Amino acid sequence: MVIIEVSPLSGFVMTSRSRMLLENRTIVKKIEVKANVVYIYLEKLNDESQTFILQLEQVIQVKNLKPASVKIYDYYQPGRLQISYSGVGS
């Protein structure tokens, strides 16, 4: 199992429509939101390219935004597969 862990910019949350669209994908096993971090559990990954789009909405105006981050890792062996991205949206 593979986990995509998304920590959005401060003040932003994933929309319910975005959650519904992700849950309808066959590769997505489960979605959890804990402490404003979105965890997307995937059955497995293969060599086929995958694109995941999260629609976010701003619920609180925040100054000096901290970068958002995305981590991808193997649930059973977190050190084996790990990809990270961090950045501030436009």
PyMOL Python script that loads the backbone (N, CA, C, O; Angstrom):
from pymol import cmd

cmd.read_pdbstr("""\
ATOM      1  N   MET A   1       0.847  -1.170   0.000  1.00  0.00           N
ATOM      2  CA  MET A   1       0.000   0.000   0.000  1.00  0.00           C
ATOM      3  C   MET A   1       0.896   1.238   0.000  1.00  0.00           C
ATOM      4  O   MET A   1       1.944   1.254   0.646  1.00  0.00           O
ATOM      5  N   VAL A   2       0.482   2.255  -0.718  1.00  0.00           N
ATOM      6  CA  VAL A   2       1.226   3.503  -0.842  1.00  0.00           C
ATOM      7  C   VAL A   2       0.378   4.627  -0.256  1.00  0.00           C
ATOM      8  O   VAL A   2      -0.842   4.649  -0.421  1.00  0.00           O
ATOM      9  N   ILE A   3       1.038   5.559   0.430  1.00  0.00           N
ATOM     10  CA  ILE A   3       0.328   6.694   1.015  1.00  0.00           C
ATOM     11  C   ILE A   3       0.827   7.981   0.370  1.00  0.00           C
ATOM     12  O   ILE A   3       2.030   8.200   0.228  1.00  0.00           O
ATOM     13  N   ILE A   4      -0.122   8.823  -0.016  1.00  0.00           N
ATOM     14  CA  ILE A   4       0.184  10.189  -0.443  1.00  0.00           C
ATOM     15  C   ILE A   4      -0.263  11.072   0.718  1.00  0.00           C
ATOM     16  O   ILE A   4      -1.444  11.099   1.067  1.00  0.00           O
ATOM     17  N   GLU A   5       0.674  11.786   1.308  1.00  0.00           N
ATOM     18  CA  GLU A   5       0.394  12.643   2.468  1.00  0.00           C
ATOM     19  C   GLU A   5       0.503  14.098   2.018  1.00  0.00           C
ATOM     20  O   GLU A   5       1.579  14.554   1.632  1.00  0.00           O
ATOM     21  N   VAL A   6      -0.612  14.821   2.070  1.00  0.00           N
ATOM     22  CA  VAL A   6      -0.653  16.197   1.595  1.00  0.00           C
ATOM     23  C   VAL A   6      -0.912  17.133   2.764  1.00  0.00           C
ATOM     24  O   VAL A   6      -1.930  17.022   3.448  1.00  0.00           O
ATOM     25  N   SER A   7       0.016  18.057   2.989  1.00  0.00           N
ATOM     26  CA  SER A   7      -0.161  19.108   3.996  1.00  0.00           C
ATOM     27  C   SER A   7      -0.356  20.406   3.233  1.00  0.00           C
ATOM     28  O   SER A   7       0.622  21.005   2.786  1.00  0.00           O
ATOM     29  N   PRO A   8      -1.609  20.860   3.070  1.00  0.00           N
ATOM     30  CA  PRO A   8      -1.860  22.058   2.264  1.00  0.00           C
ATOM     31  C   PRO A   8      -1.363  23.327   2.950  1.00  0.00           C
ATOM     32  O   PRO A   8      -0.984  23.311   4.121  1.00  0.00           O
ATOM     33  N   LEU A   9      -1.372  24.410   2.208  1.00  0.00           N
ATOM     34  CA  LEU A   9      -1.019  25.699   2.775  1.00  0.00           C
ATOM     35  C   LEU A   9      -1.921  26.004   3.960  1.00  0.00           C
ATOM     36  O   LEU A   9      -3.072  25.569   3.997  1.00  0.00           O
ATOM     37  N   SER A  10      -1.402  26.748   4.922  1.00  0.00           N
ATOM     38  CA  SER A  10      -2.196  27.129   6.089  1.00  0.00           C
ATOM     39  C   SER A  10      -3.446  27.888   5.652  1.00  0.00           C
ATOM     40  O   SER A  10      -3.390  28.759   4.784  1.00  0.00           O
ATOM     41  N   GLY A  11      -4.562  27.544   6.266  1.00  0.00           N
ATOM     42  CA  GLY A  11      -5.818  28.213   5.950  1.00  0.00           C
ATOM     43  C   GLY A  11      -6.603  27.577   4.823  1.00  0.00           C
ATOM     44  O   GLY A  11      -7.699  28.040   4.505  1.00  0.00           O
ATOM     45  N   PHE A  12      -6.069  26.516   4.201  1.00  0.00           N
ATOM     46  CA  PHE A  12      -6.739  25.841   3.094  1.00  0.00           C
ATOM     47  C   PHE A  12      -7.180  24.447   3.514  1.00  0.00           C
ATOM     48  O   PHE A  12      -6.504  23.788   4.304  1.00  0.00           O
ATOM     49  N   VAL A  13      -8.313  23.998   2.985  1.00  0.00           N
ATOM     50  CA  VAL A  13      -8.816  22.643   3.232  1.00  0.00           C
ATOM     51  C   VAL A  13      -9.254  22.032   1.901  1.00  0.00           C
ATOM     52  O   VAL A  13      -9.573  22.748   0.951  1.00  0.00           O
ATOM     53  N   MET A  14      -9.265  20.706   1.849  1.00  0.00           N
ATOM     54  CA  MET A  14      -9.717  19.992   0.660  1.00  0.00           C
ATOM     55  C   MET A  14     -11.240  20.098   0.566  1.00  0.00           C
ATOM     56  O   MET A  14     -11.934  19.967   1.574  1.00  0.00           O
ATOM     57  N   THR A  15     -11.754  20.331  -0.624  1.00  0.00           N
ATOM     58  CA  THR A  15     -13.196  20.429  -0.806  1.00  0.00           C
ATOM     59  C   THR A  15     -13.837  19.040  -0.770  1.00  0.00           C
ATOM     60  O   THR A  15     -13.178  18.039  -1.051  1.00  0.00           O
ATOM     61  N   SER A  16     -15.113  18.987  -0.426  1.00  0.00           N
ATOM     62  CA  SER A  16     -15.812  17.703  -0.399  1.00  0.00           C
ATOM     63  C   SER A  16     -15.937  17.125  -1.810  1.00  0.00           C
ATOM     64  O   SER A  16     -15.931  15.906  -1.982  1.00  0.00           O
ATOM     65  N   ARG A  17     -16.048  17.978  -2.804  1.00  0.00           N
ATOM     66  CA  ARG A  17     -16.110  17.506  -4.201  1.00  0.00           C
ATOM     67  C   ARG A  17     -14.798  16.829  -4.585  1.00  0.00           C
ATOM     68  O   ARG A  17     -14.806  15.790  -5.245  1.00  0.00           O
ATOM     69  N   SER A  18     -13.686  17.405  -4.182  1.00  0.00           N
ATOM     70  CA  SER A  18     -12.382  16.818  -4.463  1.00  0.00           C
ATOM     71  C   SER A  18     -12.266  15.442  -3.821  1.00  0.00           C
ATOM     72  O   SER A  18     -11.766  14.501  -4.437  1.00  0.00           O
ATOM     73  N   ARG A  19     -12.730  15.331  -2.588  1.00  0.00           N
ATOM     74  CA  ARG A  19     -12.690  14.046  -1.887  1.00  0.00           C
ATOM     75  C   ARG A  19     -13.515  12.999  -2.626  1.00  0.00           C
ATOM     76  O   ARG A  19     -13.081  11.859  -2.799  1.00  0.00           O
ATOM     77  N   MET A  20     -14.709  13.398  -3.060  1.00  0.00           N
ATOM     78  CA  MET A  20     -15.599  12.484  -3.773  1.00  0.00           C
ATOM     79  C   MET A  20     -14.956  12.001  -5.078  1.00  0.00           C
ATOM     80  O   MET A  20     -15.018  10.815  -5.399  1.00  0.00           O
ATOM     81  N   LEU A  21     -14.340  12.917  -5.825  1.00  0.00           N
ATOM     82  CA  LEU A  21     -13.696  12.542  -7.085  1.00  0.00           C
ATOM     83  C   LEU A  21     -12.533  11.583  -6.850  1.00  0.00           C
ATOM     84  O   LEU A  21     -12.339  10.647  -7.626  1.00  0.00           O
ATOM     85  N   LEU A  22     -11.762  11.804  -5.794  1.00  0.00           N
ATOM     86  CA  LEU A  22     -10.656  10.902  -5.478  1.00  0.00           C
ATOM     87  C   LEU A  22     -11.165   9.525  -5.057  1.00  0.00           C
ATOM     88  O   LEU A  22     -10.614   8.503  -5.467  1.00  0.00           O
ATOM     89  N   GLU A  23     -12.214   9.501  -4.238  1.00  0.00           N
ATOM     90  CA  GLU A  23     -12.748   8.226  -3.750  1.00  0.00           C
ATOM     91  C   GLU A  23     -13.324   7.372  -4.871  1.00  0.00           C
ATOM     92  O   GLU A  23     -13.406   6.151  -4.735  1.00  0.00           O
ATOM     93  N   ASN A  24     -13.722   7.990  -5.967  1.00  0.00           N
ATOM     94  CA  ASN A  24     -14.280   7.249  -7.097  1.00  0.00           C
ATOM     95  C   ASN A  24     -13.209   6.602  -7.979  1.00  0.00           C
ATOM     96  O   ASN A  24     -13.533   5.846  -8.895  1.00  0.00           O
ATOM     97  N   ARG A  25     -11.955   6.891  -7.710  1.00  0.00           N
ATOM     98  CA  ARG A  25     -10.873   6.274  -8.492  1.00  0.00           C
ATOM     99  C   ARG A  25     -10.592   4.891  -7.936  1.00  0.00           C
ATOM    100  O   ARG A  25     -10.495   4.712  -6.722  1.00  0.00           O
ATOM    101  N   THR A  26     -10.459   3.912  -8.824  1.00  0.00           N
ATOM    102  CA  THR A  26     -10.284   2.524  -8.387  1.00  0.00           C
ATOM    103  C   THR A  26      -8.982   2.300  -7.627  1.00  0.00           C
ATOM    104  O   THR A  26      -8.922   1.416  -6.773  1.00  0.00           O
ATOM    105  N   ILE A  27      -7.955   3.064  -7.911  1.00  0.00           N
ATOM    106  CA  ILE A  27      -6.665   2.895  -7.251  1.00  0.00           C
ATOM    107  C   ILE A  27      -6.697   3.402  -5.792  1.00  0.00           C
ATOM    108  O   ILE A  27      -5.880   2.979  -4.974  1.00  0.00           O
ATOM    109  N   VAL A  28      -7.635   4.304  -5.469  1.00  0.00           N
ATOM    110  CA  VAL A  28      -7.719   4.885  -4.125  1.00  0.00           C
ATOM    111  C   VAL A  28      -8.499   3.949  -3.217  1.00  0.00           C
ATOM    112  O   VAL A  28      -9.659   3.628  -3.473  1.00  0.00           O
ATOM    113  N   LYS A  29      -7.836   3.518  -2.149  1.00  0.00           N
ATOM    114  CA  LYS A  29      -8.462   2.608  -1.197  1.00  0.00           C
ATOM    115  C   LYS A  29      -9.209   3.363  -0.101  1.00  0.00           C
ATOM    116  O   LYS A  29     -10.299   2.959   0.306  1.00  0.00           O
ATOM    117  N   LYS A  30      -8.619   4.463   0.377  1.00  0.00           N
ATOM    118  CA  LYS A  30      -9.210   5.203   1.494  1.00  0.00           C
ATOM    119  C   LYS A  30      -8.616   6.602   1.538  1.00  0.00           C
ATOM    120  O   LYS A  30      -7.490   6.817   1.089  1.00  0.00           O
ATOM    121  N   ILE A  31      -9.384   7.569   2.088  1.00  0.00           N
ATOM    122  CA  ILE A  31      -8.908   8.932   2.308  1.00  0.00           C
ATOM    123  C   ILE A  31      -9.201   9.301   3.747  1.00  0.00           C
ATOM    124  O   ILE A  31     -10.306   9.082   4.244  1.00  0.00           O
ATOM    125  N   GLU A  32      -8.200   9.864   4.417  1.00  0.00           N
ATOM    126  CA  GLU A  32      -8.370  10.354   5.789  1.00  0.00           C
ATOM    127  C   GLU A  32      -7.876  11.792   5.854  1.00  0.00           C
ATOM    128  O   GLU A  32      -6.934  12.173   5.159  1.00  0.00           O
ATOM    129  N   VAL A  33      -8.531  12.584   6.702  1.00  0.00           N
ATOM    130  CA  VAL A  33      -8.057  13.934   6.981  1.00  0.00           C
ATOM    131  C   VAL A  33      -7.878  14.027   8.491  1.00  0.00           C
ATOM    132  O   VAL A  33      -8.831  13.884   9.256  1.00  0.00           O
ATOM    133  N   LYS A  34      -6.628  14.271   8.906  1.00  0.00           N
ATOM    134  CA  LYS A  34      -6.299  14.384  10.331  1.00  0.00           C
ATOM    135  C   LYS A  34      -5.468  15.637  10.523  1.00  0.00           C
ATOM    136  O   LYS A  34      -4.447  15.826   9.862  1.00  0.00           O
ATOM    137  N   ALA A  35      -5.909  16.490  11.430  1.00  0.00           N
ATOM    138  CA  ALA A  35      -5.169  17.722  11.744  1.00  0.00           C
ATOM    139  C   ALA A  35      -4.796  18.483  10.471  1.00  0.00           C
ATOM    140  O   ALA A  35      -3.668  18.956  10.334  1.00  0.00           O
ATOM    141  N   ASN A  36      -5.735  18.598   9.552  1.00  0.00           N
ATOM    142  CA  ASN A  36      -5.577  19.317   8.290  1.00  0.00           C
ATOM    143  C   ASN A  36      -4.526  18.696   7.359  1.00  0.00           C
ATOM    144  O   ASN A  36      -4.029  19.373   6.460  1.00  0.00           O
ATOM    145  N   VAL A  37      -4.187  17.437   7.560  1.00  0.00           N
ATOM    146  CA  VAL A  37      -3.314  16.703   6.647  1.00  0.00           C
ATOM    147  C   VAL A  37      -4.177  15.656   5.951  1.00  0.00           C
ATOM    148  O   VAL A  37      -4.923  14.926   6.603  1.00  0.00           O
ATOM    149  N   VAL A  38      -4.073  15.585   4.628  1.00  0.00           N
ATOM    150  CA  VAL A  38      -4.857  14.641   3.838  1.00  0.00           C
ATOM    151  C   VAL A  38      -3.993  13.417   3.549  1.00  0.00           C
ATOM    152  O   VAL A  38      -2.890  13.535   3.014  1.00  0.00           O
ATOM    153  N   TYR A  39      -4.505  12.246   3.907  1.00  0.00           N
ATOM    154  CA  TYR A  39      -3.822  10.978   3.633  1.00  0.00           C
ATOM    155  C   TYR A  39      -4.631  10.222   2.591  1.00  0.00           C
ATOM    156  O   TYR A  39      -5.800   9.908   2.812  1.00  0.00           O
ATOM    157  N   ILE A  40      -4.011   9.934   1.461  1.00  0.00           N
ATOM    158  CA  ILE A  40      -4.660   9.183   0.392  1.00  0.00           C
ATOM    159  C   ILE A  40      -3.966   7.825   0.316  1.00  0.00           C
ATOM    160  O   ILE A  40      -2.782   7.739  -0.008  1.00  0.00           O
ATOM    161  N   TYR A  41      -4.709   6.782   0.616  1.00  0.00           N
ATOM    162  CA  TYR A  41      -4.167   5.416   0.616  1.00  0.00           C
ATOM    163  C   TYR A  41      -4.437   4.784  -0.740  1.00  0.00           C
ATOM    164  O   TYR A  41      -5.579   4.727  -1.197  1.00  0.00           O
ATOM    165  N   LEU A  42      -3.366   4.308  -1.382  1.00  0.00           N
ATOM    166  CA  LEU A  42      -3.478   3.665  -2.687  1.00  0.00           C
ATOM    167  C   LEU A  42      -3.202   2.177  -2.541  1.00  0.00           C
ATOM    168  O   LEU A  42      -2.354   1.763  -1.751  1.00  0.00           O
ATOM    169  N   GLU A  43      -3.925   1.385  -3.308  1.00  0.00           N
ATOM    170  CA  GLU A  43      -3.724  -0.064  -3.281  1.00  0.00           C
ATOM    171  C   GLU A  43      -2.284  -0.407  -3.626  1.00  0.00           C
ATOM    172  O   GLU A  43      -1.632  -1.169  -2.913  1.00  0.00           O
ATOM    173  N   LYS A  44      -1.789   0.157  -4.723  1.00  0.00           N
ATOM    174  CA  LYS A  44      -0.403  -0.055  -5.152  1.00  0.00           C
ATOM    175  C   LYS A  44      -0.086   0.909  -6.278  1.00  0.00           C
ATOM    176  O   LYS A  44      -0.983   1.526  -6.853  1.00  0.00           O
ATOM    177  N   LEU A  45       1.177   1.034  -6.583  1.00  0.00           N
ATOM    178  CA  LEU A  45       1.621   1.822  -7.728  1.00  0.00           C
ATOM    179  C   LEU A  45       2.295   0.890  -8.723  1.00  0.00           C
ATOM    180  O   LEU A  45       2.829  -0.157  -8.355  1.00  0.00           O
ATOM    181  N   ASN A  46       2.261   1.288  -9.983  1.00  0.00           N
ATOM    182  CA  ASN A  46       2.974   0.548 -11.019  1.00  0.00           C
ATOM    183  C   ASN A  46       3.712   1.555 -11.884  1.00  0.00           C
ATOM    184  O   ASN A  46       3.875   2.709 -11.487  1.00  0.00           O
ATOM    185  N   ASP A  47       4.155   1.142 -13.045  1.00  0.00           N
ATOM    186  CA  ASP A  47       4.910   2.034 -13.931  1.00  0.00           C
ATOM    187  C   ASP A  47       4.020   3.042 -14.654  1.00  0.00           C
ATOM    188  O   ASP A  47       4.522   3.958 -15.305  1.00  0.00           O
ATOM    189  N   GLU A  48       2.715   2.880 -14.546  1.00  0.00           N
ATOM    190  CA  GLU A  48       1.785   3.782 -15.219  1.00  0.00           C
ATOM    191  C   GLU A  48       1.720   5.121 -14.486  1.00  0.00           C
ATOM    192  O   GLU A  48       1.606   5.155 -13.261  1.00  0.00           O
ATOM    193  N   SER A  49       1.790   6.202 -15.220  1.00  0.00           N
ATOM    194  CA  SER A  49       1.720   7.546 -14.641  1.00  0.00           C
ATOM    195  C   SER A  49       0.335   7.806 -14.047  1.00  0.00           C
ATOM    196  O   SER A  49      -0.678   7.445 -14.648  1.00  0.00           O
ATOM    197  N   GLN A  50       0.292   8.423 -12.884  1.00  0.00           N
ATOM    198  CA  GLN A  50      -0.958   8.761 -12.212  1.00  0.00           C
ATOM    199  C   GLN A  50      -0.968  10.256 -11.907  1.00  0.00           C
ATOM    200  O   GLN A  50       0.067  10.822 -11.556  1.00  0.00           O
ATOM    201  N   THR A  51      -2.113  10.892 -12.038  1.00  0.00           N
ATOM    202  CA  THR A  51      -2.278  12.304 -11.689  1.00  0.00           C
ATOM    203  C   THR A  51      -3.399  12.414 -10.677  1.00  0.00           C
ATOM    204  O   THR A  51      -4.488  11.877 -10.882  1.00  0.00           O
ATOM    205  N   PHE A  52      -3.131  13.114  -9.584  1.00  0.00           N
ATOM    206  CA  PHE A  52      -4.135  13.337  -8.548  1.00  0.00           C
ATOM    207  C   PHE A  52      -4.319  14.840  -8.394  1.00  0.00           C
ATOM    208  O   PHE A  52      -3.352  15.577  -8.202  1.00  0.00           O
ATOM    209  N   ILE A  53      -5.557  15.284  -8.477  1.00  0.00           N
ATOM    210  CA  ILE A  53      -5.856  16.705  -8.353  1.00  0.00           C
ATOM    211  C   ILE A  53      -6.679  16.911  -7.094  1.00  0.00           C
ATOM    212  O   ILE A  53      -7.752  16.329  -6.935  1.00  0.00           O
ATOM    213  N   LEU A  54      -6.167  17.743  -6.205  1.00  0.00           N
ATOM    214  CA  LEU A  54      -6.897  18.103  -4.988  1.00  0.00           C
ATOM    215  C   LEU A  54      -7.374  19.532  -5.137  1.00  0.00           C
ATOM    216  O   LEU A  54      -6.579  20.450  -5.337  1.00  0.00           O
ATOM    217  N   GLN A  55      -8.680  19.709  -5.037  1.00  0.00           N
ATOM    218  CA  GLN A  55      -9.234  21.055  -5.060  1.00  0.00           C
ATOM    219  C   GLN A  55      -9.262  21.543  -3.618  1.00  0.00           C
ATOM    220  O   GLN A  55      -9.788  20.872  -2.731  1.00  0.00           O
ATOM    221  N   LEU A  56      -8.688  22.720  -3.398  1.00  0.00           N
ATOM    222  CA  LEU A  56      -8.625  23.288  -2.065  1.00  0.00           C
ATOM    223  C   LEU A  56      -9.405  24.588  -2.041  1.00  0.00           C
ATOM    224  O   LEU A  56      -9.535  25.278  -3.053  1.00  0.00           O
ATOM    225  N   GLU A  57      -9.921  24.907  -0.866  1.00  0.00           N
ATOM    226  CA  GLU A  57     -10.562  26.200  -0.699  1.00  0.00           C
ATOM    227  C   GLU A  57      -9.972  26.882   0.522  1.00  0.00           C
ATOM    228  O   GLU A  57      -9.638  26.238   1.516  1.00  0.00           O
ATOM    229  N   GLN A  58      -9.850  28.196   0.425  1.00  0.00           N
ATOM    230  CA  GLN A  58      -9.286  28.957   1.525  1.00  0.00           C
ATOM    231  C   GLN A  58     -10.394  29.268   2.526  1.00  0.00           C
ATOM    232  O   GLN A  58     -11.408  29.872   2.176  1.00  0.00           O
ATOM    233  N   VAL A  59     -10.189  28.850   3.775  1.00  0.00           N
ATOM    234  CA  VAL A  59     -11.194  29.073   4.810  1.00  0.00           C
ATOM    235  C   VAL A  59     -10.741  30.127   5.816  1.00  0.00           C
ATOM    236  O   VAL A  59     -11.559  30.686   6.545  1.00  0.00           O
ATOM    237  N   ILE A  60      -9.441  30.394   5.853  1.00  0.00           N
ATOM    238  CA  ILE A  60      -8.879  31.407   6.746  1.00  0.00           C
ATOM    239  C   ILE A  60      -7.797  32.157   5.988  1.00  0.00           C
ATOM    240  O   ILE A  60      -6.950  31.543   5.340  1.00  0.00           O
ATOM    241  N   GLN A  61      -7.821  33.487   6.068  1.00  0.00           N
ATOM    242  CA  GLN A  61      -6.783  34.307   5.456  1.00  0.00           C
ATOM    243  C   GLN A  61      -5.534  34.245   6.335  1.00  0.00           C
ATOM    244  O   GLN A  61      -5.593  34.576   7.519  1.00  0.00           O
ATOM    245  N   VAL A  62      -4.407  33.826   5.763  1.00  0.00           N
ATOM    246  CA  VAL A  62      -3.168  33.676   6.522  1.00  0.00           C
ATOM    247  C   VAL A  62      -2.059  34.466   5.827  1.00  0.00           C
ATOM    248  O   VAL A  62      -1.887  34.375   4.612  1.00  0.00           O
ATOM    249  N   LYS A  63      -1.306  35.243   6.616  1.00  0.00           N
ATOM    250  CA  LYS A  63      -0.150  35.964   6.079  1.00  0.00           C
ATOM    251  C   LYS A  63       1.086  35.094   6.232  1.00  0.00           C
ATOM    252  O   LYS A  63       1.128  34.208   7.086  1.00  0.00           O
ATOM    253  N   ASN A  64       2.088  35.346   5.405  1.00  0.00           N
ATOM    254  CA  ASN A  64       3.358  34.614   5.462  1.00  0.00           C
ATOM    255  C   ASN A  64       3.139  33.104   5.427  1.00  0.00           C
ATOM    256  O   ASN A  64       3.525  32.383   6.348  1.00  0.00           O
ATOM    257  N   LEU A  65       2.517  32.646   4.359  1.00  0.00           N
ATOM    258  CA  LEU A  65       2.208  31.222   4.223  1.00  0.00           C
ATOM    259  C   LEU A  65       3.455  30.353   4.297  1.00  0.00           C
ATOM    260  O   LEU A  65       4.492  30.681   3.720  1.00  0.00           O
ATOM    261  N   LYS A  66       3.341  29.259   5.006  1.00  0.00           N
ATOM    262  CA  LYS A  66       4.389  28.240   5.038  1.00  0.00           C
ATOM    263  C   LYS A  66       4.186  27.343   3.816  1.00  0.00           C
ATOM    264  O   LYS A  66       3.056  27.181   3.356  1.00  0.00           O
ATOM    265  N   PRO A  67       5.254  26.763   3.288  1.00  0.00           N
ATOM    266  CA  PRO A  67       5.110  25.913   2.105  1.00  0.00           C
ATOM    267  C   PRO A  67       4.208  24.702   2.361  1.00  0.00           C
ATOM    268  O   PRO A  67       4.196  24.134   3.453  1.00  0.00           O
ATOM    269  N   ALA A  68       3.468  24.333   1.342  1.00  0.00           N
ATOM    270  CA  ALA A  68       2.700  23.092   1.375  1.00  0.00           C
ATOM    271  C   ALA A  68       3.664  21.955   1.092  1.00  0.00           C
ATOM    272  O   ALA A  68       4.730  22.172   0.515  1.00  0.00           O
ATOM    273  N   SER A  69       3.296  20.735   1.495  1.00  0.00           N
ATOM    274  CA  SER A  69       4.179  19.611   1.205  1.00  0.00           C
ATOM    275  C   SER A  69       3.368  18.392   0.791  1.00  0.00           C
ATOM    276  O   SER A  69       2.222  18.209   1.201  1.00  0.00           O
ATOM    277  N   VAL A  70       3.998  17.567  -0.033  1.00  0.00           N
ATOM    278  CA  VAL A  70       3.421  16.302  -0.469  1.00  0.00           C
ATOM    279  C   VAL A  70       4.496  15.240  -0.288  1.00  0.00           C
ATOM    280  O   VAL A  70       5.625  15.405  -0.749  1.00  0.00           O
ATOM    281  N   LYS A  71       4.141  14.151   0.386  1.00  0.00           N
ATOM    282  CA  LYS A  71       5.061  13.029   0.571  1.00  0.00           C
ATOM    283  C   LYS A  71       4.375  11.776   0.050  1.00  0.00           C
ATOM    284  O   LYS A  71       3.174  11.589   0.241  1.00  0.00           O
ATOM    285  N   ILE A  72       5.143  10.926  -0.604  1.00  0.00           N
ATOM    286  CA  ILE A  72       4.633   9.651  -1.097  1.00  0.00           C
ATOM    287  C   ILE A  72       5.551   8.571  -0.548  1.00  0.00           C
ATOM    288  O   ILE A  72       6.769   8.634  -0.710  1.00  0.00           O
ATOM    289  N   TYR A  73       4.948   7.575   0.107  1.00  0.00           N
ATOM    290  CA  TYR A  73       5.784   6.524   0.692  1.00  0.00           C
ATOM    291  C   TYR A  73       5.019   5.216   0.818  1.00  0.00           C
ATOM    292  O   TYR A  73       3.789   5.186   0.775  1.00  0.00           O
ATOM    293  N   ASP A  74       5.776   4.140   0.973  1.00  0.00           N
ATOM    294  CA  ASP A  74       5.232   2.801   1.152  1.00  0.00           C
ATOM    295  C   ASP A  74       4.763   2.662   2.601  1.00  0.00           C
ATOM    296  O   ASP A  74       5.534   2.914   3.528  1.00  0.00           O
ATOM    297  N   TYR A  75       3.529   2.271   2.799  1.00  0.00           N
ATOM    298  CA  TYR A  75       2.946   2.132   4.137  1.00  0.00           C
ATOM    299  C   TYR A  75       3.727   1.132   4.988  1.00  0.00           C
ATOM    300  O   TYR A  75       3.962   1.373   6.172  1.00  0.00           O
ATOM    301  N   TYR A  76       4.120   0.033   4.397  1.00  0.00           N
ATOM    302  CA  TYR A  76       4.781  -1.034   5.145  1.00  0.00           C
ATOM    303  C   TYR A  76       6.284  -0.820   5.299  1.00  0.00           C
ATOM    304  O   TYR A  76       6.893  -1.334   6.237  1.00  0.00           O
ATOM    305  N   GLN A  77       6.882  -0.065   4.383  1.00  0.00           N
ATOM    306  CA  GLN A  77       8.317   0.221   4.437  1.00  0.00           C
ATOM    307  C   GLN A  77       8.529   1.697   4.116  1.00  0.00           C
ATOM    308  O   GLN A  77       8.946   2.029   3.006  1.00  0.00           O
ATOM    309  N   PRO A  78       8.246   2.597   5.075  1.00  0.00           N
ATOM    310  CA  PRO A  78       8.297   4.035   4.791  1.00  0.00           C
ATOM    311  C   PRO A  78       9.631   4.539   4.239  1.00  0.00           C
ATOM    312  O   PRO A  78       9.649   5.529   3.509  1.00  0.00           O
ATOM    313  N   GLY A  79      10.738   3.890   4.567  1.00  0.00           N
ATOM    314  CA  GLY A  79      12.039   4.331   4.079  1.00  0.00           C
ATOM    315  C   GLY A  79      12.356   3.873   2.674  1.00  0.00           C
ATOM    316  O   GLY A  79      13.275   4.401   2.047  1.00  0.00           O
ATOM    317  N   ARG A  80      11.615   2.899   2.164  1.00  0.00           N
ATOM    318  CA  ARG A  80      11.909   2.309   0.855  1.00  0.00           C
ATOM    319  C   ARG A  80      11.541   3.236  -0.297  1.00  0.00           C
ATOM    320  O   ARG A  80      12.378   3.510  -1.157  1.00  0.00           O
ATOM    321  N   LEU A  81      10.341   3.706  -0.328  1.00  0.00           N
ATOM    322  CA  LEU A  81       9.854   4.593  -1.392  1.00  0.00           C
ATOM    323  C   LEU A  81       9.433   5.891  -0.729  1.00  0.00           C
ATOM    324  O   LEU A  81       8.471   5.923   0.039  1.00  0.00           O
ATOM    325  N   GLN A  82      10.151   6.954  -1.024  1.00  0.00           N
ATOM    326  CA  GLN A  82       9.743   8.230  -0.455  1.00  0.00           C
ATOM    327  C   GLN A  82      10.067   9.335  -1.435  1.00  0.00           C
ATOM    328  O   GLN A  82      11.210   9.499  -1.861  1.00  0.00           O
ATOM    329  N   ILE A  83       9.053  10.081  -1.781  1.00  0.00           N
ATOM    330  CA  ILE A  83       9.188  11.216  -2.677  1.00  0.00           C
ATOM    331  C   ILE A  83       8.571  12.404  -1.952  1.00  0.00           C
ATOM    332  O   ILE A  83       7.476  12.284  -1.402  1.00  0.00           O
ATOM    333  N   SER A  84       9.241  13.532  -1.940  1.00  0.00           N
ATOM    334  CA  SER A  84       8.733  14.707  -1.240  1.00  0.00           C
ATOM    335  C   SER A  84       8.717  15.913  -2.153  1.00  0.00           C
ATOM    336  O   SER A  84       9.557  16.047  -3.042  1.00  0.00           O
ATOM    337  N   TYR A  85       7.752  16.793  -1.923  1.00  0.00           N
ATOM    338  CA  TYR A  85       7.661  18.063  -2.623  1.00  0.00           C
ATOM    339  C   TYR A  85       7.218  19.113  -1.619  1.00  0.00           C
ATOM    340  O   TYR A  85       6.358  18.854  -0.776  1.00  0.00           O
ATOM    341  N   SER A  86       7.794  20.270  -1.708  1.00  0.00           N
ATOM    342  CA  SER A  86       7.402  21.365  -0.836  1.00  0.00           C
ATOM    343  C   SER A  86       7.407  22.640  -1.656  1.00  0.00           C
ATOM    344  O   SER A  86       8.324  22.872  -2.445  1.00  0.00           O
ATOM    345  N   GLY A  87       6.390  23.469  -1.475  1.00  0.00           N
ATOM    346  CA  GLY A  87       6.340  24.723  -2.225  1.00  0.00           C
ATOM    347  C   GLY A  87       5.138  25.559  -1.832  1.00  0.00           C
ATOM    348  O   GLY A  87       4.221  25.087  -1.160  1.00  0.00           O
ATOM    349  N   VAL A  88       5.162  26.807  -2.265  1.00  0.00           N
ATOM    350  CA  VAL A  88       4.063  27.733  -1.995  1.00  0.00           C
ATOM    351  C   VAL A  88       3.304  27.938  -3.286  1.00  0.00           C
ATOM    352  O   VAL A  88       3.903  28.219  -4.324  1.00  0.00           O
ATOM    353  N   GLY A  89       1.986  27.800  -3.229  1.00  0.00           N
ATOM    354  CA  GLY A  89       1.159  27.980  -4.409  1.00  0.00           C
ATOM    355  C   GLY A  89       1.093  29.425  -4.840  1.00  0.00           C
ATOM    356  O   GLY A  89       1.519  30.321  -4.111  1.00  0.00           O
ATOM    357  N   SER A  90       0.559  29.653  -6.025  1.00  0.00           N
ATOM    358  CA  SER A  90       0.453  31.017  -6.527  1.00  0.00           C
ATOM    359  C   SER A  90      -0.921  31.581  -6.254  1.00  0.00           C
ATOM    360  O   SER A  90      -1.200  32.726  -6.607  1.00  0.00           O
TER     361      SER A  90
END
""", "prot")
cmd.dss("prot")
cmd.show_as("cartoon", "prot")
cmd.util.cbc("prot")
cmd.orient("prot")
